[in-house]
Each structure stands twice: as structure tokens, then as C-alpha cells.
Amino acid sequence: MTTPLHELSATQMLPAYRDRSLSPVAVVQAVLDRIARWEPQIHASYGLDAEAALAAARAAEARWAKQAPLGLLDGVPVTLKENIATRGLPVPLGSAATVLSPAAEDAPAAARLREAGAILVTKTTMPDFGYLAAAPSSFHPLTRNPWDTRCNTGGSSSGAGAAAAAGYGPLHLGSDIGGSVRIPASFCGVFGLKPSHGRVPVDPPAPARVIGPMTRTVDDAALLMQVIAQPDARDWMSLPPHGIDWRDLARTPRGLRIGLWLDPGTAWAVDPEVREAVLAAARVFEQAGALVEPLRDWTTDEMRWGLAHYFTMRCRVDLAAMPAERAERAAPYIRAAAAWAGNTSAEDTFRAFSRLQALRAATVAATGPCDFVLSPVSPVLPFAAEATNSGADAPMRDTHFTAPFNHSEQPAASIRCGFARNGLPIGLQIAGRRFDDLGVLQMARFYEAARDAAGPPARAWSEPH
């Protein structure tokens, strides 16, 4: 194969394993070599166990030699965001305030991956408690963007985005409660899917929280969904199985009604380069026969402040449960959020929850007439690696286009739709109706094919720089 082993997709690896033209051991070793080369620059990895990964690869190779693979992903390297528990490894949640106790069992998604024969190469980094749409953490070294290490990966699946972009294998799992899969996918130029709430079981379950794939191709994301979208009794909010054929991606947007959400309805505007890239992507759908219509922003300041209040109170509750000396180890942004929440009342917190319900209702109502909705993922380009957001002038700007779909429980994806003048990638968000995860993947696959047919990326790289 002319493609370097660490760059192969899972859909390329599996047929080659089957016909014995490629070895899982060779692939895992190539991924480990890639990690060793890139980690000093991007710091995306946590809990790397090279010997365990190679041992698992040797076992997979033996199974393939007998044509008896363990499951759908036997021998394929994967990474998991560190808040997705794996048996025996502590789950620091990105924070130095966390007690490092080994996890007693695999989380649902991790269990499904092991059952399918996937090889866990490493966990990936996140900011404290997943609070930021940015990378800084009090526990992990600062994770940096492979496209430009001076820049942020976005968050909170910061390490997963960097790992996917840098070639730490084909399959990566992140989690998303306000944009945490889609924003790093956008900043790092990879594909990320936030499934419908409950589609992929989560432990512990929570409103708005989902687990989703981050990959370099839509086909690989669909393959990963086929494995992880299985029931698990630990998530009492999970959806029942629906018999979805996740690999059935052939579809065009002809005749579909697609909303275009570009105006944030705020004092700030979408970055002009982001806006132009999303408009160009919308034209691709229009040229393929879709009816593309602009959508007015349906969110309000009250809804957005309700979101901020609700999650700052979560910080306060988390820190209050710890001894004071341990809480002091949390990142300053967590302590500041907790202090802000301390100035609010119980009544304020109830109102915040009510405003999240209003955000959900407004999102469903505004997008219901559309088959799909296109928008920016992030309204800004990747900002400085050390920053915790894109600017204090608009603290809720970074998740403006992503968070509503968490609270409405609708599926939404990020796919690269262009590059800024500085060479950094720009993400297009494709959102669908609740439960239409397959439709979102189909529209993403359509756009991916159209994009790639237009020519190679404006910028490519293969070594740390």
C-alpha cells in the first residue's frame, strides 16, 4: 500500500487483514511510532500502553490467520477520550483535583469496542471536567493543534481531535455536551458526529451528554457507530435498538429542504472566512437539487445565560464535594465558574434549567420544517493554544451554533468545508431531526465526496512542524 499505515482508514485496514496483505501488528506499531513522533509537539495522549496494544495486535493477527475475527473492528487501533472509562485506568477528567482511582469496569462504548476486537492504543486528553470548548487542563500538558501548534484544538475532546488529525490511528471517540466533539473536529479538520441523545449509551448518563466518533472519513464514523450504538442497561436514557444500517450512506440532497443558519442574532458576527466557507458548502447542496433557505437565529440571551448558569453551577457542586485543598488544584477557570455560581440563588438555578427547556423547544420548532440545517460549527477560527475561549467580549460565542442541538437531542456533525488564509481548517455543521443520525451521515458523505472531487486539500502536512 502506498498510503502510510498510520493514515489508513479502518475501512481500508479490514479487507487487508482479511486477505492477509496487512498485519494488525504492523499497523499498531506504525501508529505507536506516529504517536512517539508527534506527542512532544501536541500532547494528545493519556495512559498510553504500547506493550498492551502490541499484545492485542498479535492476538488479532492470530485470529485473522484463522479467518476468525473477534468482531467488526478486530485489529483496528482506536483511542478514547479519557472520561470514557476503561478498566484499570484512572479517569482524571482532565483535572488535577480528581482522585486517581482505577476504573472498575469499561464504560459502555469501551466495552463494545473491546467486544468488536478494536485495539485501544491510548486515551486522549480533555480540559478540566470537560468544561471548555478549548484545550487547557490542570492535569494534562497543553494539547496543541497539529495544523499549527500555536493554535487551540477546541474542546473538550481536545486530544481526540488532535489525535485524529495527526494520525494516531483511524478511530477516535469523544464526548459532547455543548459542542465537544464538533468543535475539535472543526479546528482539527476531521469529521465528528454528535449522535442523537441516547443513541450511544453513556455511563453515567446525563441530559445533553453524548459520545460520538471522530475520524478522518465519514465511512469510518459510520463503521464506528455500527459498533457503539448498542444498548447497555447502565444508561437508562439510552434509545432502544433500531436496526439502522449504518453503512447505507448513498443519498443525495435532491428535493430536500435545507436550512442555512448563518446569522447569530448577536452583537458579534461570524468570522468572514468561516461565513464564506459555509456559504460555499451550502451552494454545493443547492447545486445538487436541495432547496436551501436562510434561518433566523432562534436563541435568546436568556437561553444562553441559562446554559452558562447551569454549567457553572455544576462546577460549584463538583468543587463543593471535594476537600478544599483538593478543589484548589482545579484549573482557575473552574474555580472562577464555581465562584460566579455562588452569587446566584436556588431560584436562579431553577430558572436556568427552565431556560434550557425553552432552548430545546425553540430549536425543535425552528428546525422542524427542515430536513437538515447547515451552519458553522465554530463562528471563529482556531485561537491561541493557551486561551480558554475566543475572547472575553462574548463568552458564549464558541458554542453558539453547537449547544442548541445538544439540548434538543438532535444529531449534528462537523465536516471540513474549507481552509482559512492561514491554512487552518473550517468546519461545516450538518444537523438533522432527532433520531435521523443516518441522514446526517448520508448528507456528510454526500458533501465529503463532492468536496474531495473538487481537488486535494489546500494544505497538507505529514511531519511535526
C-alpha positions as CSV (number, residue, x, y, z in Angstrom):
1,M,0.0,0.0,0.0
2,T,1.3,3.5,-0.8
3,T,-0.7,5.2,2.0
4,P,1.4,5.2,5.2
5,L,0.0,2.6,7.6
6,H,-0.9,5.2,10.3
7,E,-3.1,7.1,7.7
8,L,-5.1,4.1,6.6
9,S,-8.8,4.2,7.3
10,A,-10.5,1.4,9.2
11,T,-12.4,0.5,6.0
12,Q,-9.1,0.1,4.2
13,M,-7.5,-2.0,7.0
14,L,-10.2,-4.6,7.4
15,P,-10.2,-6.1,3.9
16,A,-6.4,-6.1,4.0
17,Y,-6.4,-8.0,7.3
18,R,-8.8,-10.5,5.8
19,D,-6.7,-11.2,2.7
20,R,-3.5,-11.2,4.9
21,S,-1.8,-8.5,2.9
22,L,-1.6,-6.4,6.1
23,S,-0.9,-7.2,9.7
24,P,-2.5,-5.6,12.7
25,V,0.9,-5.7,14.4
26,A,2.4,-3.7,11.6
27,V,-0.5,-1.2,11.8
28,V,-0.3,-0.8,15.6
29,Q,3.4,-0.4,15.5
30,A,3.1,2.3,12.8
31,V,0.5,4.1,15.0
32,L,2.8,3.9,18.0
33,D,5.7,5.3,16.0
34,R,3.5,8.1,14.9
35,I,2.5,8.9,18.4
36,A,6.1,8.9,19.5
37,R,6.9,11.4,16.8
38,W,4.0,13.8,17.4
39,E,3.4,13.6,21.2
40,P,6.2,16.0,22.1
41,Q,4.5,18.7,20.0
42,I,0.8,18.1,20.5
43,H,0.3,16.3,23.9
44,A,-2.9,14.5,22.8
45,S,-2.3,11.2,24.7
46,Y,-3.1,9.9,28.2
47,G,-2.4,6.4,29.5
48,L,-0.5,5.0,26.5
49,D,0.3,1.3,27.0
50,A,2.4,0.3,24.0
51,E,3.0,-3.3,25.2
52,A,-0.6,-4.0,25.8
53,A,-1.5,-2.6,22.4
54,L,1.1,-4.7,20.7
55,A,0.0,-7.8,22.6
56,A,-3.6,-7.2,21.5
57,A,-2.4,-6.7,17.9
58,R,-0.6,-10.1,18.0
59,A,-3.8,-11.8,19.2
60,A,-5.8,-10.1,16.5
61,E,-3.3,-11.2,13.9
62,A,-3.6,-14.8,15.1
63,R,-7.4,-14.6,14.8
64,W,-7.2,-13.2,11.3
65,A,-4.8,-16.0,10.3
66,K,-7.6,-18.5,11.2
67,Q,-10.2,-16.2,9.5
68,A,-11.9,-16.0,12.9
69,P,-12.0,-12.3,13.8
70,L,-13.4,-11.4,17.2
71,G,-15.7,-8.8,15.8
72,L,-16.3,-6.0,13.3
73,L,-13.2,-4.0,14.3
74,D,-10.7,-6.8,15.1
75,G,-7.2,-5.3,15.0
76,V,-8.2,-1.7,14.3
77,P,-6.5,0.9,16.5
78,V,-8.8,3.2,18.5
79,T,-8.4,6.0,21.0
80,L,-10.9,7.0,23.7
81,K,-11.3,10.3,25.4
82,E,-10.1,9.9,28.9
83,N,-13.6,10.4,30.5
84,I,-14.8,7.2,28.8
85,A,-13.7,4.7,31.5
86,T,-11.5,1.8,30.7
87,R,-11.0,-0.9,33.3
88,G,-7.9,-0.4,35.5
89,L,-7.0,3.1,34.3
90,P,-7.8,6.2,36.4
91,V,-10.3,8.8,34.9
92,P,-8.9,12.2,35.9
93,L,-11.5,14.2,33.9
94,G,-8.7,16.5,32.8
95,S,-8.3,17.9,36.3
96,A,-5.6,17.8,38.9
97,A,-8.3,17.9,41.6
98,T,-9.5,14.4,40.7
99,V,-8.6,11.4,42.9
100,L,-6.8,8.9,40.6
101,S,-8.6,5.7,41.3
102,P,-8.5,2.9,38.7
103,A,-11.8,2.5,36.9
104,A,-13.6,-0.7,38.0
105,E,-15.1,-1.5,34.5
106,D,-15.2,-0.4,31.0
107,A,-17.8,2.3,30.1
108,P,-20.4,1.0,27.6
109,A,-18.7,2.3,24.4
110,A,-15.3,1.0,25.6
111,A,-16.9,-2.4,26.3
112,R,-18.5,-2.5,22.8
113,L,-15.1,-1.7,21.2
114,R,-13.3,-4.5,23.1
115,E,-16.0,-7.0,22.1
116,A,-15.5,-6.0,18.5
117,G,-11.8,-6.6,18.7
118,A,-10.7,-2.9,18.5
119,I,-7.2,-2.2,19.9
120,L,-7.1,0.6,22.5
121,V,-3.8,2.3,21.8
122,T,-4.2,5.3,24.1
123,K,-6.7,7.5,25.9
124,T,-6.9,11.2,24.8
125,T,-6.8,14.4,26.8
126,M,-9.5,16.9,27.8
127,P,-9.8,20.2,29.9
128,D,-11.0,20.1,33.5
129,F,-14.3,18.3,33.8
130,G,-14.9,18.9,30.1
131,Y,-15.9,22.5,30.8
132,L,-14.2,24.3,27.9
133,A,-14.6,24.4,24.2
134,A,-10.8,24.7,24.4
135,A,-7.8,22.6,25.5
136,P,-6.1,23.9,28.7
137,S,-6.1,21.4,31.6
138,S,-4.7,21.4,35.1
139,F,-3.8,17.7,34.7
140,H,-2.7,17.2,31.1
141,P,0.1,19.1,29.3
142,L,-1.4,21.7,27.0
143,T,-2.8,19.9,23.9
144,R,-2.0,21.7,20.7
145,N,-3.4,21.7,17.1
146,P,-1.4,19.6,14.6
147,W,-2.2,22.1,11.8
148,D,-0.4,24.8,13.8
149,T,0.9,24.0,17.3
150,R,0.4,27.7,18.3
151,C,-3.3,27.1,18.0
152,N,-6.1,25.5,20.1
153,T,-7.7,22.2,19.2
154,G,-11.0,23.3,20.7
155,G,-12.6,21.2,23.4
156,S,-13.5,19.4,25.3
157,S,-12.5,16.4,23.2
158,S,-9.2,18.2,22.6
159,G,-6.9,15.2,22.5
160,A,-9.3,13.2,20.3
161,G,-9.3,16.0,17.7
162,A,-5.5,16.3,17.7
163,A,-5.0,12.5,17.6
164,A,-7.4,12.1,14.7
165,A,-5.7,14.8,12.7
166,A,-2.1,13.7,13.5
167,G,-2.7,10.0,12.5
168,Y,-3.0,8.2,15.8
169,G,-5.0,5.6,14.1
170,P,-8.3,5.8,12.2
171,L,-11.0,5.7,15.0
172,H,-11.4,8.0,18.0
173,L,-14.2,8.6,20.5
174,G,-15.0,11.9,22.1
175,S,-17.9,13.1,24.2
176,D,-20.1,16.2,23.6
177,I,-22.3,18.2,26.0
178,G,-22.3,21.5,24.1
179,G,-20.0,21.1,21.1
180,S,-17.1,19.0,22.5
181,V,-16.9,16.6,19.5
182,R,-17.8,19.0,16.8
183,I,-15.6,22.0,17.8
184,P,-12.3,20.0,18.0
185,A,-13.3,18.2,14.7
186,S,-13.7,21.6,13.1
187,F,-10.5,23.1,14.5
188,C,-8.5,20.0,13.6
189,G,-10.1,19.4,10.2
190,V,-11.6,15.9,10.8
191,F,-15.1,14.5,10.9
192,G,-17.1,14.4,14.1
193,L,-20.6,13.2,14.8
194,K,-22.7,14.1,17.8
195,P,-25.4,11.4,17.7
196,S,-29.0,11.8,18.9
197,H,-29.1,11.8,22.7
198,G,-29.2,8.2,23.9
199,R,-28.1,6.7,20.6
200,V,-24.7,5.7,22.2
201,P,-25.1,4.6,25.8
202,V,-23.1,6.7,28.3
203,D,-22.2,5.9,31.9
204,P,-23.1,8.0,33.9
205,P,-26.0,9.2,31.7
206,A,-26.9,12.9,31.8
207,P,-29.0,15.3,29.9
208,A,-27.3,16.6,26.7
209,R,-24.2,14.3,27.1
210,V,-23.4,12.0,24.2
211,I,-20.5,10.0,22.9
212,G,-19.6,10.2,19.2
213,P,-16.9,9.2,16.7
214,M,-14.1,11.5,15.4
215,T,-12.5,10.1,12.3
216,R,-10.9,11.3,9.0
217,T,-13.7,9.8,6.9
218,V,-17.4,9.6,7.1
219,D,-17.3,5.9,6.3
220,D,-15.1,5.2,9.3
221,A,-17.6,7.1,11.5
222,A,-20.4,5.0,10.2
223,L,-18.4,1.8,10.9
224,L,-17.7,3.0,14.5
225,M,-21.4,3.8,15.1
226,Q,-22.3,0.3,14.0
227,V,-20.3,-1.0,17.0
228,I,-21.0,1.6,19.7
229,A,-24.7,2.2,19.1
230,Q,-25.8,-0.9,21.0
231,P,-27.9,-1.0,24.1
232,D,-26.4,-1.0,27.6
233,A,-28.5,-1.2,30.8
234,R,-26.3,1.2,32.6
235,D,-27.6,4.1,30.6
236,W,-31.3,4.3,31.5
237,M,-31.6,7.2,29.0
238,S,-30.4,5.2,26.0
239,L,-32.5,4.5,23.0
240,P,-33.7,1.1,22.1
241,P,-32.0,-0.6,19.1
242,H,-33.4,0.5,15.8
243,G,-31.7,-1.9,13.3
244,I,-30.0,1.0,11.5
245,D,-27.8,0.0,8.5
246,W,-25.1,2.5,9.3
247,R,-23.2,1.7,6.1
248,D,-26.1,2.7,3.9
249,L,-24.7,6.2,3.1
250,A,-25.6,6.6,-0.6
251,R,-28.0,9.6,-0.8
252,T,-28.2,13.0,-2.4
253,P,-29.9,16.1,-1.1
254,R,-32.1,16.5,-4.2
255,G,-35.6,17.6,-3.2
256,L,-34.6,18.2,0.4
257,R,-35.4,21.3,2.3
258,I,-32.2,22.6,4.0
259,G,-32.0,25.5,6.4
260,L,-28.9,27.7,6.4
261,W,-28.2,29.3,9.8
262,L,-25.5,31.9,9.5
263,D,-26.7,34.9,11.4
264,P,-26.1,34.5,15.2
265,G,-28.5,37.3,16.1
266,T,-26.0,38.8,18.4
267,A,-23.7,41.9,18.6
268,W,-20.8,39.8,17.2
269,A,-20.7,38.3,13.7
270,V,-19.3,35.1,12.3
271,D,-15.7,35.4,11.1
272,P,-15.9,36.4,7.3
273,E,-13.7,33.4,6.3
274,V,-15.9,31.0,8.2
275,R,-19.0,32.5,6.7
276,E,-17.7,32.3,3.1
277,A,-16.7,28.6,3.6
278,V,-20.1,27.7,4.9
279,L,-21.9,29.6,2.1
280,A,-19.8,27.8,-0.4
281,A,-20.7,24.5,1.1
282,A,-24.4,25.4,1.0
283,R,-24.1,26.1,-2.7
284,V,-22.9,22.5,-3.2
285,F,-26.1,21.3,-1.7
286,E,-28.2,23.8,-3.7
287,Q,-26.5,22.7,-6.9
288,A,-27.3,19.1,-6.2
289,G,-31.0,19.9,-6.1
290,A,-31.7,20.9,-2.5
291,L,-33.9,23.9,-1.5
292,V,-31.6,26.0,0.7
293,E,-33.4,28.6,2.8
294,P,-31.9,31.0,5.4
295,L,-33.0,30.5,9.0
296,R,-33.3,33.3,11.5
297,D,-31.5,32.8,14.8
298,W,-33.9,31.3,17.4
299,T,-31.8,31.6,20.5
300,T,-32.0,34.4,23.1
301,D,-29.7,35.9,25.6
302,E,-31.9,34.4,28.4
303,M,-31.4,30.9,26.9
304,R,-27.7,31.4,26.5
305,W,-27.3,32.7,30.1
306,G,-29.4,29.8,31.3
307,L,-26.9,27.5,29.7
308,A,-23.9,29.3,31.3
309,H,-25.6,29.4,34.7
310,Y,-26.5,25.7,34.6
311,F,-22.9,24.6,33.9
312,T,-21.2,27.0,36.2
313,M,-23.4,25.6,39.0
314,R,-22.2,22.1,38.0
315,C,-18.6,23.4,38.7
316,R,-19.7,24.7,42.1
317,V,-21.3,21.4,43.1
318,D,-18.3,19.4,41.9
319,L,-15.8,21.5,43.8
320,A,-18.0,21.7,46.9
321,A,-17.9,17.9,47.2
322,M,-14.1,17.9,47.5
323,P,-11.8,18.8,50.4
324,A,-10.8,22.4,50.0
325,E,-7.1,21.6,49.4
326,R,-8.0,19.3,46.5
327,A,-10.5,21.8,45.0
328,E,-7.7,24.3,44.8
329,R,-5.9,22.1,42.3
330,A,-8.7,22.6,39.7
331,A,-8.0,25.0,36.9
332,P,-8.6,28.7,37.6
333,Y,-11.4,28.7,35.1
334,I,-13.3,26.0,37.1
335,R,-12.8,27.9,40.3
336,A,-13.9,31.1,38.7
337,A,-17.0,29.5,37.3
338,A,-17.8,28.0,40.7
339,A,-17.4,31.4,42.4
340,W,-19.7,33.0,39.9
341,A,-22.4,30.4,40.5
342,G,-22.0,31.1,44.3
343,N,-23.5,34.5,43.7
344,T,-26.8,33.0,42.3
345,S,-29.8,31.6,44.2
346,A,-31.6,28.3,44.1
347,E,-34.4,30.2,42.2
348,D,-31.9,31.4,39.6
349,T,-30.7,27.8,39.1
350,F,-34.3,26.6,38.5
351,R,-34.9,29.4,36.0
352,A,-31.7,28.4,34.3
353,F,-33.0,24.9,33.9
354,S,-36.3,26.3,32.5
355,R,-34.4,28.3,30.0
356,L,-32.6,25.2,28.8
357,Q,-36.0,23.6,28.2
358,A,-37.0,26.8,26.3
359,L,-33.9,26.4,24.2
360,R,-34.8,22.8,23.4
361,A,-38.4,23.8,22.4
362,A,-37.2,26.7,20.3
363,T,-34.6,24.6,18.5
364,V,-37.1,21.9,17.6
365,A,-39.6,24.5,16.4
366,A,-37.2,26.5,14.3
367,T,-35.5,23.5,12.6
368,G,-38.6,21.2,12.4
369,P,-39.6,22.3,8.9
370,C,-36.1,21.5,7.5
371,D,-34.8,18.1,6.6
372,F,-31.4,19.3,7.6
373,V,-29.7,22.5,8.8
374,L,-26.3,23.8,7.7
375,S,-24.3,26.2,9.9
376,P,-20.8,27.0,11.1
377,V,-19.5,24.7,13.8
378,S,-17.5,27.5,15.4
379,P,-18.1,31.1,14.4
380,V,-14.3,31.7,14.8
381,L,-11.1,30.3,13.6
382,P,-8.8,28.3,16.0
383,F,-7.5,30.7,18.6
384,A,-4.3,30.7,20.7
385,A,-3.4,27.3,22.2
386,E,-3.2,28.7,25.7
387,A,-6.6,30.5,25.6
388,T,-9.7,29.2,27.3
389,N,-12.1,30.7,24.8
390,S,-12.1,33.0,21.7
391,G,-12.5,36.2,23.8
392,A,-14.0,37.6,27.0
393,D,-16.1,40.0,24.9
394,A,-18.5,37.2,24.0
395,P,-18.0,34.2,26.5
396,M,-20.8,32.1,25.0
397,R,-19.8,32.7,21.3
398,D,-17.8,29.4,20.9
399,T,-20.8,27.1,21.4
400,H,-23.5,29.3,19.9
401,F,-24.1,27.0,16.9
402,T,-23.5,23.7,18.6
403,A,-25.1,23.7,22.1
404,P,-28.7,24.1,20.9
405,F,-28.6,20.7,19.3
406,N,-27.4,19.0,22.5
407,H,-30.4,20.3,24.3
408,S,-32.8,19.4,21.5
409,E,-31.2,16.0,21.4
410,Q,-30.8,16.2,17.6
411,P,-27.8,14.7,15.7
412,A,-25.2,17.0,14.3
413,A,-21.9,16.6,12.6
414,S,-18.8,18.6,11.8
415,I,-17.1,18.2,8.4
416,R,-14.2,20.2,6.9
417,C,-15.6,22.7,4.3
418,G,-12.5,24.8,3.7
419,F,-9.4,26.5,4.9
420,A,-8.7,30.0,6.1
421,R,-5.9,32.1,4.6
422,N,-3.6,31.0,7.4
423,G,-4.1,27.3,6.4
424,L,-6.3,26.3,9.4
425,P,-9.4,24.2,8.7
426,I,-13.0,25.4,8.9
427,G,-15.9,23.1,9.9
428,L,-19.5,22.9,8.5
429,Q,-22.2,21.7,10.9
430,I,-24.9,19.4,9.4
431,A,-27.8,18.9,11.8
432,G,-30.8,16.6,11.4
433,R,-34.1,15.9,13.0
434,R,-34.0,13.9,16.2
435,F,-33.1,10.2,15.6
436,D,-32.0,10.8,12.0
437,D,-28.4,10.1,12.7
438,L,-28.1,8.1,9.5
439,G,-29.5,11.0,7.5
440,V,-26.8,13.3,8.9
441,L,-24.1,10.8,8.0
442,Q,-25.6,10.5,4.5
443,M,-25.5,14.2,3.9
444,A,-22.0,14.4,5.3
445,R,-20.9,11.6,3.0
446,F,-22.5,13.4,0.0
447,Y,-20.6,16.6,0.9
448,E,-17.4,14.8,1.5
449,A,-17.5,13.2,-1.9
450,A,-18.3,16.5,-3.6
451,R,-15.6,18.3,-1.7
452,D,-12.9,15.7,-2.4
453,A,-13.9,15.6,-6.1
454,A,-13.1,19.3,-6.3
455,G,-9.4,18.7,-5.6
456,P,-6.9,18.0,-2.8
457,P,-6.9,20.0,0.4
458,A,-5.4,23.5,0.2
459,R,-2.7,22.4,2.6
460,A,-1.2,19.1,3.6
461,W,1.5,18.1,6.1
462,S,3.0,14.8,7.3
463,E,5.6,15.7,9.9
464,P,5.6,17.8,13.1
465,H,6.3,21.4,12.5
